Amino acid sequence: PTVTGELFVTIDMPEGRCIGVLFGYANGICIGFLHRWASGKQPLVHPLTRRFARQVGLMHRLMEHYDGPPLIHRGSKERVFGDLVSLMRRDSYDEVKTRNIEEYGNELWNILKECPTGYFHADMHTGNTKYCNGKFIWMDFDRASISFPVMDIGWLLETDWLCCHEESLDRSRSLFGEIFDGYTMERALTDREIAAVFHSVAMIHYEGVASDAIMKNKKLETWLMDREYEWLMRWRESCSKLE
């Protein structure tokens, strides 16, 4: 129940009034982000990172054997990348920047399409879990689907969107070592997935921004897209040095 004893709440949404039902309370603590920095350049990886990543690998492995009602498929080029480009044109965003985003999306798709498909949580950050008795309790499954599991690793690698990308990539590489060690205790990563790991950080920006706008039935805000554009172009340049 809510703090006032109610078993449901009403919520006004763009599509009308909805009912929110509380099914149960998840005990535990929120541990915050997996990465903490001792200084601007020295990464300090959270001690629970490996355990967190292992449970992500377990989730992906268990869902490979899921035989319940079919899950929504969102692993197409249109859903992963095309939706954002369509929204940018719908909302009359700068066409030159839109073409650059489209070009980068095509580059990323050529990498992603070689990876295996499977269960994708689509919001895989520690804020959507609680830690209790050595395990994580997962929440926020509203975007879960069949897509590319490697993009969940992109969520684990996500760093501050506004920081210098040369440093950001170094931080992600340090973090990936711990994530890899934990994740592969439960599920092996293919060579294609390993090659796509750092690119997947950009992939979740495409998918995440579009999904948020579609689910909330809202227009893309110019200031947000300007920030995303700057981030993606700089990340693209940084990742090109990995080739």
C-alpha positions as CSV (number, residue, x, y, z in Angstrom):
1,P,0.0,0.0,0.0
2,T,1.0,3.7,-0.4
3,V,1.9,5.7,2.7
4,T,-1.7,6.6,3.0
5,G,-2.9,3.0,2.8
6,E,-4.2,3.1,-0.8
7,L,-3.9,0.0,-3.0
8,F,-4.0,1.9,-6.2
9,V,-3.4,5.5,-7.5
10,T,-4.9,7.4,-10.5
11,I,-2.4,9.0,-12.9
12,D,-3.3,11.6,-15.6
13,M,-1.4,10.7,-18.8
14,P,-1.6,12.3,-22.3
15,E,-3.8,9.4,-23.4
16,G,-6.2,9.9,-20.4
17,R,-6.5,8.9,-16.8
18,C,-4.8,5.6,-15.9
19,I,-4.7,3.4,-12.9
20,G,-1.4,2.4,-11.2
21,V,-1.5,-0.7,-9.0
22,L,1.2,-1.5,-6.4
23,F,1.8,-5.3,-6.5
24,G,4.4,-5.5,-3.9
25,Y,7.3,-3.8,-2.1
26,A,10.9,-4.7,-3.0
27,N,13.1,-4.7,0.1
28,G,16.7,-3.7,-0.2
29,I,18.9,-0.7,-0.8
30,C,19.7,1.3,-3.9
31,I,23.4,1.3,-4.5
32,G,23.5,4.1,-7.1
33,F,25.8,4.0,-10.1
34,L,28.4,1.3,-10.6
35,H,31.2,3.8,-11.4
36,R,32.6,6.4,-9.0
37,W,35.6,8.5,-9.8
38,A,38.4,9.2,-7.3
39,S,39.3,12.2,-9.5
40,G,38.8,13.4,-13.1
41,K,40.9,10.7,-14.6
42,Q,41.3,7.9,-12.0
43,P,38.3,5.5,-12.1
44,L,37.2,3.8,-9.0
45,V,34.9,0.8,-9.8
46,H,32.1,0.0,-7.4
47,P,32.9,-3.2,-5.5
48,L,29.5,-4.7,-6.5
49,T,30.1,-4.2,-10.2
50,R,31.1,-7.8,-10.9
51,R,28.2,-9.2,-9.0
52,F,25.8,-6.9,-10.7
53,A,27.1,-7.9,-14.1
54,R,26.9,-11.5,-13.3
55,Q,23.3,-11.2,-12.5
56,V,22.7,-9.4,-15.8
57,G,24.4,-12.4,-17.6
58,L,22.2,-14.8,-15.6
59,M,19.1,-12.9,-16.7
60,H,20.1,-13.1,-20.3
61,R,21.0,-16.8,-20.1
62,L,17.7,-17.7,-18.3
63,M,15.6,-15.8,-20.9
64,E,17.2,-17.8,-23.7
65,H,15.0,-20.7,-22.4
66,Y,11.9,-18.5,-21.9
67,D,8.8,-20.3,-23.3
68,G,6.0,-18.0,-22.0
69,P,3.8,-15.6,-24.1
70,P,5.8,-14.1,-26.9
71,L,7.7,-10.9,-26.1
72,I,7.6,-7.8,-28.2
73,H,10.3,-7.7,-30.9
74,R,12.2,-4.4,-31.1
75,G,15.4,-5.6,-32.7
76,S,14.8,-4.1,-36.2
77,K,16.8,-1.3,-37.7
78,E,13.7,0.9,-37.7
79,R,13.1,0.4,-33.9
80,V,16.8,0.7,-32.8
81,F,17.8,3.6,-35.0
82,G,15.1,4.6,-37.5
83,D,12.6,5.8,-34.9
84,L,14.9,8.6,-33.7
85,V,15.7,9.8,-37.2
86,S,12.0,9.8,-38.0
87,L,11.2,11.8,-34.9
88,M,14.0,14.3,-35.7
89,R,12.5,14.9,-39.1
90,R,8.9,15.0,-37.7
91,D,9.9,17.7,-35.3
92,S,11.9,19.7,-37.9
93,Y,15.3,19.3,-36.2
94,D,18.3,20.6,-38.1
95,E,18.6,18.5,-41.3
96,V,22.4,18.5,-41.5
97,K,22.6,17.1,-38.0
98,T,19.8,14.7,-38.7
99,R,21.7,13.3,-41.7
100,N,24.8,12.9,-39.6
101,I,22.8,11.0,-37.0
102,E,21.3,8.9,-39.7
103,E,24.7,8.1,-41.2
104,Y,26.1,7.2,-37.7
105,G,23.1,5.0,-37.1
106,N,23.7,3.1,-40.3
107,E,27.3,2.5,-39.2
108,L,26.2,1.3,-35.8
109,W,23.5,-1.0,-37.3
110,N,26.1,-2.7,-39.5
111,I,27.9,-3.6,-36.3
112,L,24.8,-4.5,-34.2
113,K,23.1,-6.7,-36.8
114,E,26.0,-9.2,-36.5
115,C,25.3,-9.7,-32.8
116,P,22.9,-12.4,-31.5
117,T,19.4,-11.4,-30.6
118,G,17.7,-12.2,-27.3
119,Y,16.2,-10.6,-24.2
120,F,16.8,-6.9,-23.7
121,H,15.8,-5.1,-20.5
122,A,16.4,-1.7,-22.1
123,D,16.8,0.3,-18.9
124,M,19.7,-1.7,-17.2
125,H,21.1,0.7,-14.7
126,T,21.5,0.3,-11.0
127,G,18.7,2.8,-10.2
128,N,16.3,0.2,-11.4
129,T,17.4,-2.4,-8.9
130,K,17.5,-2.9,-5.2
131,Y,20.3,-4.9,-3.5
132,C,19.2,-7.3,-0.8
133,N,21.0,-10.4,0.7
134,G,23.7,-10.6,-1.9
135,K,21.3,-10.3,-4.9
136,F,19.7,-7.6,-7.0
137,I,16.0,-7.3,-7.4
138,W,15.1,-6.0,-10.9
139,M,12.4,-3.4,-11.7
140,D,11.2,-1.2,-14.5
141,F,10.4,-3.8,-17.3
142,D,8.2,-1.5,-19.4
143,R,10.6,-1.5,-22.3
144,A,11.7,-5.1,-22.1
145,S,11.7,-6.9,-25.4
146,I,13.5,-9.2,-27.8
147,S,16.4,-7.2,-29.3
148,F,20.1,-7.3,-28.8
149,P,21.4,-8.2,-25.3
150,V,24.7,-6.5,-25.9
151,M,22.9,-3.1,-25.6
152,D,22.2,-3.9,-21.9
153,I,25.9,-4.0,-21.5
154,G,25.9,-0.5,-23.0
155,W,23.7,0.6,-20.2
156,L,26.2,-0.8,-17.7
157,L,29.0,1.1,-19.4
158,E,27.1,4.4,-19.5
159,T,29.1,7.3,-18.1
160,D,28.4,11.0,-17.7
161,W,27.1,12.2,-21.0
162,L,28.7,15.6,-20.7
163,C,32.2,14.6,-19.8
164,C,35.2,14.6,-22.1
165,H,34.9,11.6,-24.3
166,E,38.6,10.6,-24.3
167,E,38.3,10.2,-20.6
168,S,34.8,8.7,-20.8
169,L,36.1,6.0,-23.1
170,D,39.0,5.2,-20.8
171,R,36.6,4.9,-17.9
172,S,34.3,2.6,-19.9
173,R,37.2,0.4,-20.8
174,S,38.2,0.1,-17.2
175,L,34.7,-0.7,-16.1
176,F,34.2,-3.2,-18.9
177,G,37.0,-5.4,-17.4
178,E,34.9,-5.9,-14.3
179,I,31.7,-6.3,-16.2
180,F,33.2,-8.9,-18.5
181,D,34.5,-10.9,-15.6
182,G,31.1,-11.0,-13.9
183,Y,28.9,-11.3,-16.9
184,T,30.8,-14.2,-18.5
185,M,30.4,-16.3,-15.3
186,E,26.8,-16.9,-16.5
187,R,26.7,-16.2,-20.3
188,A,29.5,-16.1,-22.8
189,L,29.9,-13.1,-25.1
190,T,30.5,-13.7,-28.8
191,D,33.4,-12.1,-30.6
192,R,30.8,-9.9,-32.4
193,E,29.3,-8.8,-29.1
194,I,32.7,-7.9,-27.6
195,A,33.5,-5.9,-30.7
196,A,30.2,-4.1,-30.4
197,V,30.4,-3.3,-26.7
198,F,31.6,0.3,-26.8
199,H,29.5,1.1,-29.8
200,S,26.5,-0.2,-27.8
201,V,26.8,2.8,-25.6
202,A,25.8,5.0,-28.5
203,M,23.2,2.5,-29.6
204,I,21.2,2.9,-26.3
205,H,21.1,6.7,-26.9
206,Y,19.3,6.2,-30.2
207,E,16.9,3.6,-28.7
208,G,16.4,5.3,-25.4
209,V,15.7,8.9,-26.6
210,A,13.2,7.6,-29.3
211,S,11.5,5.2,-26.9
212,D,11.0,7.9,-24.3
213,A,9.5,10.3,-26.8
214,I,7.2,7.7,-28.2
215,M,6.1,6.3,-24.9
216,K,5.4,9.8,-23.5
217,N,3.9,11.0,-26.7
218,K,6.0,14.1,-26.7
219,K,8.0,16.3,-29.1
220,L,11.8,16.1,-29.1
221,E,13.2,19.1,-27.3
222,T,15.9,21.0,-29.3
223,W,18.2,21.5,-26.3
224,L,18.1,17.8,-25.6
225,M,18.8,16.8,-29.1
226,D,21.7,19.3,-29.4
227,R,23.2,17.7,-26.3
228,E,22.7,14.2,-27.7
229,Y,24.0,15.2,-31.1
230,E,27.2,16.6,-29.6
231,W,27.6,13.5,-27.4
232,L,27.1,11.0,-30.2
233,M,29.4,12.8,-32.7
234,R,32.2,13.0,-30.1
235,W,31.7,9.3,-29.0
236,R,31.8,8.3,-32.7
237,E,35.2,10.0,-33.1
238,S,36.5,8.4,-29.9
239,C,35.4,4.9,-30.9
240,S,36.9,5.3,-34.4
241,K,40.3,5.2,-32.7
242,L,39.5,1.7,-31.4
243,E,39.5,0.2,-34.9
